[in-house]
């Protein structure tokens, strides 16, 4: 089942909801870009493999904090996997294991099944377009959803604390 629309969970910590991304990623050759994110240069459609990762999209500020939190922790549970960014700098997309979208309910984020359709990993986007913050060849295959959930929660708390200090 493919998710579309907005995450309807209540938003806390001042984090705004992110539109669900209609995206698809085939490991290692194909991935899809979020609807709000310009697709990189080449797009290919293939049959949906059983192991196509899902995509969690979050506001860029929270996502960047989460990347830092996960990288600092470097836990045995897993590090950060490939991360997409949109050309406008509004959102980040984390590749997570297939099936994550079925149970994802983190406020202020959306998780979309990719079903194996989308952009190719081996195509570099043009400057200023959607691209890889952390490319697949530089990091692990996907981000563990529990590690990501914890990091996004911590990031939201850090952002709220920082915003309350102003």
N, CA, C and O atoms as a DFTB+ gen file, in Angstrom:
664 C
 N C O
     1  1       0.841      -1.172       0.000
     2  2       0.000       0.000       0.000
     3  2       0.880       1.227       0.000
     4  3       1.837       1.290       0.772
     5  1       0.592       2.199      -0.833
     6  2       1.401       3.404      -0.938
     7  2       0.765       4.526      -0.148
     8  3      -0.436       4.767      -0.276
     9  1       1.549       5.222       0.673
    10  2       1.038       6.311       1.495
    11  2       1.122       7.618       0.737
    12  3       2.100       7.873       0.034
    13  1       0.104       8.445       0.875
    14  2       0.133       9.785       0.308
    15  2      -0.557      10.720       1.266
    16  3      -1.253      10.270       2.176
    17  1      -0.378      12.017       1.081
    18  2      -1.060      12.984       1.927
    19  2      -0.209      13.421       3.086
    20  3       1.017      13.324       3.048
    21  1      -0.868      13.905       4.119
    22  2      -0.168      14.435       5.278
    23  2      -0.231      13.429       6.423
    24  3      -1.186      12.662       6.543
    25  1       0.786      13.447       7.246
    26  2       0.751      12.699       8.490
    27  2      -0.262      13.400       9.372
    28  3      -0.130      14.597       9.625
    29  1      -1.268      12.687       9.846
    30  2      -2.338      13.317      10.603
    31  2      -2.118      13.234      12.102
    32  3      -2.982      13.650      12.874
    33  1      -0.977      12.705      12.529
    34  2      -0.691      12.637      13.960
    35  2      -0.513      14.048      14.504
    36  3      -0.038      14.931      13.789
    37  1      -0.892      14.272      15.777
    38  2      -0.732      15.606      16.352
    39  2       0.730      16.010      16.351
    40  3       1.622      15.186      16.551
    41  1       0.953      17.263      16.128
    42  2       2.308      17.784      16.057
    43  2       2.669      18.366      17.410
    44  3       1.896      19.126      17.995
    45  1       3.848      18.009      17.908
    46  2       4.320      18.562      19.166
    47  2       5.675      19.192      18.950
    48  3       6.276      19.040      17.886
    49  1       6.153      19.890      19.939
    50  2       7.482      20.480      19.939
    51  2       7.672      21.488      18.824
    52  3       8.807      21.727      18.411
    53  1       6.604      22.087      18.321
    54  2       6.731      23.122      17.309
    55  2       7.186      22.619      15.959
    56  3       7.522      23.431      15.097
    57  1       7.212      21.324      15.735
    58  2       7.637      20.775      14.463
    59  2       6.434      20.700      13.552
    60  3       5.401      20.149      13.931
    61  1       6.554      21.249      12.349
    62  2       5.440      21.247      11.427
    63  2       5.358      19.931      10.682
    64  3       6.382      19.298      10.426
    65  1       4.121      19.501      10.323
    66  2       3.998      18.242       9.591
    67  2       4.625      18.356       8.208
    68  3       4.641      19.430       7.607
    69  1       5.131      17.255       7.721
    70  2       5.769      17.206       6.417
    71  2       4.875      16.406       5.497
    72  3       4.428      15.322       5.873
    73  1       4.596      16.911       4.285
    74  2       3.773      16.130       3.373
    75  2       4.417      14.776       3.116
    76  3       5.637      14.665       2.997
    77  1       3.582      13.754       3.032
    78  2       4.113      12.432       2.708
    79  2       4.717      12.495       1.320
    80  3       4.225      13.211       0.448
    81  1       5.759      11.759       1.126
    82  2       6.486      11.791      -0.127
    83  2       6.091      10.581      -0.948
    84  3       6.151       9.444      -0.479
    85  1       5.690      10.837      -2.163
    86  2       5.431       9.725      -3.056
    87  2       6.778       9.394      -3.660
    88  3       7.250      10.067      -4.577
    89  1       7.389       8.349      -3.134
    90  2       8.761       8.070      -3.500
    91  2       8.983       6.575      -3.589
    92  3       8.267       5.780      -2.979
    93  1       9.990       6.215      -4.361
    94  2      10.321       4.819      -4.444
    95  2      11.810       4.650      -4.604
    96  3      12.469       5.426      -5.297
    97  1      12.332       3.630      -3.959
    98  2      13.763       3.399      -3.977
    99  2      14.018       1.922      -4.197
   100  3      13.425       1.078      -3.525
   101  1      14.895       1.607      -5.132
   102  2      15.302       0.226      -5.354
   103  2      16.764       0.136      -4.961
   104  3      17.596       0.868      -5.497
   105  1      17.080      -0.734      -4.053
   106  2      18.467      -0.878      -3.626
   107  2      19.124      -1.934      -4.479
   108  3      18.576      -3.029      -4.603
   109  1      20.264      -1.666      -5.071
   110  2      20.995      -0.430      -4.994
   111  2      20.798       0.492      -6.174
   112  3      21.437       1.544      -6.216
   113  1      19.956       0.166      -7.134
   114  2      19.934       0.948      -8.353
   115  2      18.895       2.039      -8.431
   116  3      19.150       3.029      -9.117
   117  1      17.738       1.949      -7.785
   118  2      16.667       2.899      -8.042
   119  2      16.100       3.476      -6.754
   120  3      15.897       2.745      -5.785
   121  1      15.838       4.803      -6.733
   122  2      15.186       5.443      -5.585
   123  2      14.276       6.539      -6.093
   124  3      14.507       7.066      -7.181
   125  1      13.236       6.904      -5.334
   126  2      12.321       7.940      -5.778
   127  2      12.489       9.181      -4.942
   128  3      12.829       9.110      -3.761
   129  1      12.250      10.309      -5.555
   130  2      12.350      11.579      -4.868
   131  2      10.985      11.980      -4.345
   132  3       9.967      11.631      -4.942
   133  1      10.950      12.707      -3.241
   134  2       9.685      13.189      -2.701
   135  2       8.943      14.054      -3.704
   136  3       9.559      14.694      -4.556
   137  1       7.616      14.074      -3.603
   138  2       6.806      14.868      -4.517
   139  2       7.172      16.340      -4.411
   140  3       7.170      17.051      -5.416
   141  1       7.483      16.803      -3.211
   142  2       7.839      18.199      -2.999
   143  2       9.292      18.452      -3.352
   144  3       9.761      19.588      -3.271
   145  1      10.006      17.419      -3.740
   146  2      11.422      17.520      -4.025
   147  2      11.635      17.220      -5.498
   148  3      11.099      16.242      -6.018
   149  1      12.412      18.053      -6.172
   150  2      12.681      17.828      -7.581
   151  2      13.434      16.524      -7.762
   152  3      14.386      16.249      -7.032
   153  1      13.017      15.724      -8.724
   154  2      13.663      14.439      -8.961
   155  2      15.019      14.644      -9.618
   156  3      15.160      15.491     -10.500
   157  1      16.021      13.871      -9.195
   158  2      17.310      13.941      -9.865
   159  2      17.196      13.536     -11.325
   160  3      16.159      13.049     -11.774
   161  1      18.256      13.744     -12.039
   162  2      18.298      13.652     -13.491
   163  2      17.596      12.455     -14.118
   164  3      16.699      12.651     -14.938
   165  1      17.960      11.235     -13.774
   166  2      17.395      10.073     -14.452
   167  2      16.347       9.383     -13.594
   168  3      16.513       9.230     -12.383
   169  1      15.273       8.972     -14.240
   170  2      14.215       8.249     -13.538
   171  2      13.981       6.938     -14.264
   172  3      13.886       6.904     -15.491
   173  1      13.890       5.871     -13.508
   174  2      13.641       4.565     -14.104
   175  2      12.526       3.884     -13.338
   176  3      12.442       4.014     -12.116
   177  1      11.666       3.155     -14.042
   178  2      10.592       2.420     -13.388
   179  2      10.888       0.941     -13.552
   180  3      11.166       0.460     -14.651
   181  1      10.823       0.232     -12.437
   182  2      11.092      -1.196     -12.456
   183  2      10.014      -1.897     -11.651
   184  3       9.198      -1.243     -11.002
   185  1      10.004      -3.212     -11.686
   186  2       9.076      -3.940     -10.834
   187  2       9.531      -3.781      -9.390
   188  3      10.721      -3.616      -9.120
   189  1       8.584      -3.831      -8.471
   190  2       8.887      -3.580      -7.068
   191  2       9.569      -4.775      -6.423
   192  3       8.959      -5.835      -6.289
   193  1      10.843      -4.619      -6.016
   194  2      11.503      -5.708      -5.318
   195  2      11.005      -5.789      -3.877
   196  3      10.537      -4.797      -3.318
   197  1      11.105      -6.941      -3.299
   198  2      10.634      -7.137      -1.929
   199  2      11.458      -6.339      -0.926
   200  3      10.970      -6.032       0.162
   201  1      12.699      -5.998      -1.272
   202  2      13.573      -5.311      -0.332
   203  2      13.722      -3.817      -0.602
   204  3      14.691      -3.213      -0.143
   205  1      12.788      -3.201      -1.335
   206  2      12.865      -1.764      -1.607
   207  2      12.641      -0.996      -0.309
   208  3      11.631      -1.208       0.361
   209  1      13.564      -0.106       0.058
   210  2      13.410       0.620       1.314
   211  2      12.252       1.609       1.286
   212  3      11.796       2.016       0.217
   213  1      11.781       1.988       2.465
   214  2      10.788       3.046       2.609
   215  2      11.543       4.359       2.820
   216  3      12.761       4.358       2.994
   217  1      10.816       5.471       2.804
   218  2      11.445       6.790       2.922
   219  2      10.733       7.603       3.996
   220  3       9.531       7.854       3.900
   221  1      11.485       8.015       5.030
   222  2      10.964       8.882       6.081
   223  2      11.390      10.303       5.753
   224  3      12.582      10.575       5.610
   225  1      10.413      11.228       5.628
   226  2      10.728      12.629       5.351
   227  2      10.455      13.464       6.592
   228  3       9.472      13.254       7.303
   229  1      11.345      14.412       6.832
   230  2      11.259      15.289       8.000
   231  2      11.703      16.695       7.606
   232  3      12.376      16.867       6.589
   233  1      11.332      17.708       8.404
   234  2      11.856      19.046       8.146
   235  2      13.390      19.012       8.231
   236  3      13.954      18.278       9.042
   237  1      14.046      19.798       7.404
   238  2      15.505      19.769       7.312
   239  2      16.184      20.033       8.654
   240  3      17.152      19.350       8.987
   241  1      15.713      20.985       9.417
   242  2      16.370      21.321      10.691
   243  2      16.368      20.116      11.631
   244  3      17.395      19.789      12.227
   245  1      15.237      19.468      11.760
   246  2      15.130      18.299      12.621
   247  2      15.952      17.139      12.054
   248  3      16.597      16.407      12.806
   249  1      15.929      16.975      10.745
   250  2      16.677      15.897      10.104
   251  2      18.177      16.046      10.261
   252  3      18.879      15.067      10.514
   253  1      18.674      17.272      10.113
   254  2      20.112      17.502      10.278
   255  2      20.546      17.224      11.715
   256  3      21.606      16.644      11.950
   257  1      19.722      17.641      12.671
   258  2      20.022      17.331      14.080
   259  2      20.047      15.821      14.291
   260  3      20.933      15.297      14.966
   261  1      19.069      15.122      13.710
   262  2      18.997      13.669      13.867
   263  2      20.220      12.986      13.258
   264  3      20.753      12.044      13.845
   265  1      20.666      13.440      12.105
   266  2      21.879      12.880      11.489
   267  2      23.053      13.027      12.449
   268  3      23.805      12.077      12.664
   269  1      23.212      14.224      13.030
   270  2      24.312      14.445      13.974
   271  2      24.188      13.536      15.195
   272  3      25.178      12.959      15.646
   273  1      22.979      13.410      15.727
   274  2      22.744      12.573      16.913
   275  2      23.103      11.123      16.617
   276  3      23.782      10.477      17.415
   277  1      22.658      10.614      15.489
   278  2      22.932       9.215      15.130
   279  2      24.426       9.008      14.901
   280  3      24.989       8.009      15.349
   281  1      25.064       9.939      14.213
   282  2      26.492       9.790      13.938
   283  2      27.325       9.866      15.214
   284  3      28.312       9.143      15.354
   285  1      26.935      10.738      16.147
   286  2      27.667      10.840      17.425
   287  2      27.508       9.563      18.241
   288  3      28.455       9.111      18.885
   289  1      26.318       8.984      18.216
   290  2      26.058       7.778      19.003
   291  2      26.796       6.576      18.432
   292  3      27.307       5.748      19.185
   293  1      26.857       6.474      17.121
   294  2      27.532       5.357      16.438
   295  2      27.310       4.039      17.174
   296  3      28.257       3.315      17.479
   297  1      26.060       3.748      17.447
   298  2      25.706       2.560      18.225
   299  2      25.775       1.300      17.371
   300  3      25.716       1.366      16.143
   301  1      25.900       0.144      18.036
   302  2      25.885      -1.115      17.306
   303  2      24.530      -1.370      16.639
   304  3      24.437      -2.176      15.713
   305  1      23.476      -0.685      17.109
   306  2      22.147      -0.857      16.512
   307  2      22.128      -0.348      15.077
   308  3      21.230      -0.688      14.307
   309  1      23.091       0.443      14.726
   310  2      23.183       0.916      13.346
   311  2      23.401       2.406      13.269
   312  3      22.930       3.166      14.115
   313  1      24.114       2.810      12.253
   314  2      24.355       4.220      12.009
   315  2      23.328       4.750      11.037
   316  3      22.329       4.098      10.732
   317  1      23.594       5.931      10.565
   318  2      22.679       6.550       9.615
   319  2      22.925       5.980       8.221
   320  3      24.070       5.774       7.816
   321  1      21.851       5.730       7.503
   322  2      21.941       5.244       6.131
   323  2      21.873       6.415       5.161
   324  3      22.088       7.558       5.565
   325  1      21.579       6.155       3.891
   326  2      21.504       7.225       2.903
   327  2      20.422       8.253       3.264
   328  3      19.344       7.903       3.743
   329  1      20.742       9.526       3.021
   330  2      19.820      10.620       3.320
   331  2      19.743      11.532       2.099
   332  3      20.761      11.999       1.587
   333  1      18.508      11.777       1.641
   334  2      18.248      12.696       0.529
   335  2      17.942      14.086       1.071
   336  3      17.450      14.228       2.191
   337  1      18.236      15.113       0.270
   338  2      17.793      16.465       0.600
   339  2      17.087      17.034      -0.620
   340  3      17.374      16.656      -1.756
   341  1      16.154      17.955      -0.364
   342  2      15.497      18.591      -1.506
   343  2      16.276      19.844      -1.888
   344  3      17.045      20.379      -1.089
   345  1      16.071      20.298      -3.107
   346  2      16.804      21.448      -3.623
   347  2      16.563      22.718      -2.850
   348  3      17.447      23.573      -2.789
   349  1      15.385      22.874      -2.250
   350  2      15.072      24.099      -1.519
   351  2      15.575      24.051      -0.081
   352  3      15.550      25.066       0.614
   353  1      16.028      22.895       0.371
   354  2      16.536      22.760       1.727
   355  2      15.458      22.649       2.781
   356  3      15.730      22.861       3.963
   357  1      14.223      22.318       2.377
   358  2      13.118      22.230       3.326
   359  2      13.002      20.882       4.018
   360  3      12.591      20.820       5.177
   361  1      13.353      19.804       3.334
   362  2      13.164      18.465       3.901
   363  2      14.370      17.564       3.661
   364  3      15.165      17.770       2.745
   365  1      14.469      16.560       4.523
   366  2      15.433      15.480       4.347
   367  2      14.646      14.184       4.290
   368  3      13.580      14.071       4.895
   369  1      15.168      13.207       3.565
   370  2      14.538      11.894       3.466
   371  2      15.512      10.803       3.860
   372  3      16.586      10.692       3.269
   373  1      15.157       9.993       4.850
   374  2      15.989       8.893       5.333
   375  2      15.483       7.589       4.737
   376  3      14.288       7.302       4.808
   377  1      16.372       6.797       4.152
   378  2      15.995       5.466       3.691
   379  2      15.958       4.543       4.899
   380  3      16.905       4.484       5.683
   381  1      14.854       3.828       5.035
   382  2      14.639       2.905       6.159
   383  2      14.210       1.552       5.592
   384  3      13.841       1.469       4.420
   385  1      14.251       0.493       6.400
   386  2      13.900      -0.838       5.882
   387  2      12.468      -0.908       5.343
   388  3      11.591      -0.175       5.800
   389  1      12.239      -1.791       4.373
   390  2      10.882      -1.977       3.857
   391  2       9.945      -2.394       4.981
   392  3      10.328      -3.140       5.881
   393  1       8.718      -1.906       4.916
   394  2       7.724      -2.230       5.923
   395  2       7.641      -1.205       7.044
   396  3       6.700      -1.240       7.838
   397  1       8.604      -0.295       7.127
   398  2       8.609       0.730       8.178
   399  2       7.364       1.602       8.084
   400  3       6.804       1.986       9.111
   401  1       6.924       1.921       6.870
   402  2       5.762       2.804       6.680
   403  2       4.496       2.232       7.313
   404  3       3.607       2.987       7.706
   405  1       4.409       0.923       7.415
   406  2       3.212       0.290       7.975
   407  2       2.957       0.681       9.429
   408  3       1.807       0.711       9.868
   409  1       4.015       0.979      10.176
   410  2       3.859       1.269      11.601
   411  2       4.408       2.640      11.998
   412  3       4.451       2.958      13.186
   413  1       4.825       3.446      11.041
   414  2       5.437       4.740      11.363
   415  2       4.363       5.720      11.821
   416  3       3.365       5.919      11.128
   417  1       4.564       6.333      12.984
   418  2       3.582       7.282      13.505
   419  2       4.249       8.456      14.219
   420  3       3.674       9.026      15.146
   421  1       5.436       8.810      13.798
   422  2       6.186       9.893      14.440
   423  2       5.608      11.242      14.009
   424  3       5.639      11.580      12.826
   425  1       5.077      12.020      14.972
   426  2       4.523      13.341      14.622
   427  2       5.569      14.233      13.944
   428  3       6.744      14.228      14.311
   429  1       5.117      14.987      12.959
   430  2       6.008      15.911      12.255
   431  2       6.821      15.270      11.151
   432  3       7.682      15.918      10.557
   433  1       6.556      13.997      10.868
   434  2       7.277      13.295       9.809
   435  2       6.291      12.441       9.027
   436  3       5.140      12.267       9.426
   437  1       6.763      11.916       7.916
   438  2       5.942      11.010       7.111
   439  2       6.837       9.877       6.635
   440  3       8.025      10.078       6.382
   441  1       6.262       8.687       6.514
   442  2       7.000       7.543       5.978
   443  2       6.197       6.967       4.828
   444  3       5.010       6.669       4.966
   445  1       6.853       6.816       3.705
   446  2       6.205       6.366       2.483
   447  2       6.852       5.091       1.974
   448  3       8.077       4.972       1.945
   449  1       6.020       4.138       1.574
   450  2       6.539       2.940       0.912
   451  2       7.029       3.351      -0.465
   452  3       6.372       4.129      -1.156
   453  1       8.167       2.836      -0.860
   454  2       8.710       3.206      -2.164
   455  2       8.305       2.246      -3.262
   456  3       8.266       2.631      -4.430
   457  1       8.006       1.013      -2.919
   458  2       7.593       0.017      -3.912
   459  2       8.587      -0.170      -5.044
   460  3       8.230      -0.705      -6.093
   461  1       9.819       0.258      -4.855
   462  2      10.868      -0.005      -5.833
   463  2      10.861       0.852      -7.071
   464  3      11.517       0.499      -8.051
   465  1      10.142       1.979      -7.077
   466  2      10.146       2.853      -8.248
   467  2      10.900       4.133      -7.915
   468  3      10.942       4.533      -6.752
   469  1      11.489       4.775      -8.899
   470  2      12.075       6.080      -8.653
   471  2      13.391       6.340      -9.333
   472  3      13.695       5.769     -10.381
   473  1      14.176       7.218      -8.717
   474  2      15.435       7.641      -9.323
   475  2      16.535       6.629      -9.102
   476  3      16.453       5.788      -8.207
   477  1      17.545       6.715      -9.910
   478  2      18.674       5.793      -9.818
   479  2      19.695       6.325      -8.828
   480  3      19.942       7.530      -8.769
   481  1      20.292       5.425      -8.048
   482  2      21.333       5.809      -7.101
   483  2      22.606       6.246      -7.803
   484  3      23.352       7.076      -7.283
   485  1      22.855       5.696      -8.974
   486  2      24.136       5.955      -9.623
   487  2      24.135       7.211     -10.499
   488  3      25.072       7.417     -11.270
   489  1      23.115       8.045     -10.398
   490  2      23.044       9.278     -11.167
   491  2      23.240      10.453     -10.220
   492  3      22.512      10.591      -9.237
   493  1      24.220      11.298     -10.511
   494  2      24.440      12.476      -9.675
   495  2      23.507      13.585     -10.126
   496  3      23.452      13.898     -11.315
   497  1      22.764      14.192      -9.189
   498  2      21.883      15.293      -9.558
   499  2      22.687      16.529      -9.917
   500  3      23.841      16.670      -9.513
   501  1      22.074      17.421     -10.677
   502  2      22.752      18.661     -11.033
   503  2      22.779      19.580      -9.822
   504  3      21.973      19.427      -8.905
   505  1      23.697      20.528      -9.815
   506  2      23.856      21.448      -8.682
   507  2      22.543      22.147      -8.362
   508  3      21.830      22.591      -9.262
   509  1      22.230      22.242      -7.084
   510  2      21.024      22.933      -6.643
   511  2      19.773      22.086      -6.637
   512  3      18.755      22.500      -6.083
   513  1      19.819      20.918      -7.235
   514  2      18.653      20.030      -7.260
   515  2      18.667      19.105      -6.054
   516  3      19.570      19.143      -5.219
   517  1      17.646      18.282      -5.996
   518  2      17.606      17.226      -4.993
   519  2      18.846      16.365      -5.137
   520  3      19.330      16.131      -6.245
   521  1      19.348      15.903      -4.025
   522  2      20.530      15.054      -4.097
   523  2      20.765      14.352      -2.780
   524  3      19.905      14.345      -1.899
   525  1      21.919      13.774      -2.657
   526  2      22.268      13.016      -1.475
   527  2      23.007      13.891      -0.480
   528  3      24.031      14.488      -0.811
   529  1      22.487      13.969       0.748
   530  2      23.249      14.545       1.843
   531  2      24.294      13.510       2.255
   532  3      25.465      13.834       2.448
   533  1      23.850      12.269       2.383
   534  2      24.733      11.124       2.639
   535  2      24.439      10.089       1.565
   536  3      23.410       9.415       1.623
   537  1      25.328       9.953       0.585
   538  2      25.063       9.028      -0.519
   539  2      25.160       7.569      -0.081
   540  3      25.853       7.249       0.884
   541  1      24.461       6.688      -0.795
   542  2      24.435       5.263      -0.434
   543  2      25.824       4.638      -0.331
   544  3      26.051       3.783       0.525
   545  1      26.746       5.047      -1.183
   546  2      28.072       4.422      -1.163
   547  2      28.917       4.868       0.028
   548  3      29.941       4.249       0.314
   549  1      28.508       5.935       0.734
   550  2      29.298       6.461       1.851
   551  2      28.815       5.984       3.215
   552  3      29.507       6.172       4.216
   553  1      27.632       5.368       3.266
   554  2      27.044       4.974       4.542
   555  2      26.425       3.585       4.436
   556  3      26.506       2.944       3.388
   557  1      25.813       3.123       5.509
   558  2      25.140       1.822       5.514
   559  2      23.944       1.805       4.585
   560  3      23.570       2.839       4.031
   561  1      23.333       0.627       4.406
   562  2      22.242       0.485       3.447
   563  2      20.976       1.269       3.814
   564  3      20.367       1.882       2.937
   565  1      20.567       1.263       5.087
   566  2      19.378       1.993       5.532
   567  2      19.584       2.400       6.990
   568  3      20.468       1.877       7.669
   569  1      18.763       3.334       7.463
   570  2      18.801       3.748       8.863
   571  2      17.813       2.883       9.645
   572  3      16.681       2.679       9.206
   573  1      18.236       2.380      10.792
   574  2      17.349       1.595      11.646
   575  2      16.210       2.499      12.103
   576  3      16.471       3.580      12.632
   577  1      14.941       2.091      11.914
   578  2      13.820       2.967      12.252
   579  2      13.733       3.325      13.733
   580  3      13.310       4.433      14.065
   581  1      14.120       2.427      14.628
   582  2      14.080       2.746      16.061
   583  2      15.156       3.756      16.422
   584  3      14.926       4.646      17.241
   585  1      16.324       3.624      15.818
   586  2      17.401       4.589      16.034
   587  2      16.967       5.946      15.494
   588  3      17.190       6.972      16.136
   589  1      16.342       5.955      14.308
   590  2      15.868       7.207      13.712
   591  2      14.773       7.835      14.560
   592  3      14.790       9.044      14.792
   593  1      13.836       7.042      15.020
   594  2      12.735       7.549      15.858
   595  2      13.290       8.223      17.119
   596  3      12.856       9.316      17.479
   597  1      14.245       7.575      17.786
   598  2      14.848       8.142      18.997
   599  2      15.603       9.436      18.679
   600  3      15.517      10.411      19.426
   601  1      16.337       9.437      17.577
   602  2      17.109      10.632      17.196
   603  2      16.193      11.789      16.816
   604  3      16.476      12.939      17.152
   605  1      15.095      11.495      16.117
   606  2      14.158      12.566      15.757
   607  2      13.481      13.138      16.996
   608  3      13.246      14.344      17.073
   609  1      13.163      12.277      17.972
   610  2      12.580      12.758      19.222
   611  2      13.548      13.646      19.973
   612  3      13.167      14.709      20.464
   613  1      14.805      13.217      20.067
   614  2      15.824      14.027      20.738
   615  2      16.046      15.335      19.989
   616  3      16.197      16.389      20.607
   617  1      16.066      15.273      18.669
   618  2      16.249      16.481      17.867
   619  2      15.113      17.470      18.098
   620  3      15.356      18.671      18.221
   621  1      13.879      16.984      18.157
   622  2      12.728      17.863      18.394
   623  2      12.845      18.549      19.756
   624  3      12.543      19.735      19.890
   625  1      13.288      17.792      20.768
   626  2      13.460      18.377      22.100
   627  2      14.570      19.425      22.111
   628  3      14.425      20.470      22.744
   629  1      15.676      19.157      21.416
   630  2      16.778      20.123      21.333
   631  2      16.346      21.401      20.623
   632  3      16.679      22.506      21.053
   633  1      15.604      21.239      19.540
   634  2      15.131      22.402      18.780
   635  2      14.164      23.222      19.617
   636  3      14.235      24.451      19.626
   637  1      13.257      22.547      20.324
   638  2      12.306      23.260      21.182
   639  2      13.037      24.022      22.275
   640  3      12.706      25.175      22.552
   641  1      14.021      23.399      22.896
   642  2      14.799      24.056      23.948
   643  2      15.538      25.275      23.393
   644  3      15.545      26.339      24.013
   645  1      16.158      25.114      22.226
   646  2      16.880      26.225      21.617
   647  2      15.941      27.365      21.260
   648  3      16.267      28.531      21.479
   649  1      14.786      27.038      20.714
   650  2      13.813      28.068      20.340
   651  2      13.247      28.791      21.561
   652  3      12.903      29.970      21.473
   653  1      13.146      28.096      22.702
   654  2      12.635      28.721      23.927
   655  2      13.662      29.617      24.598
   656  3      13.315      30.396      25.486
   657  1      14.913      29.521      24.190
   658  2      15.974      30.362      24.755
   659  2      16.045      31.722      24.077
   660  3      16.780      32.603      24.522
   661  1      15.310      31.889      23.039
   662  2      15.366      33.151      22.276
   663  2      14.575      34.222      22.935
   664  3      14.514      35.344      22.432
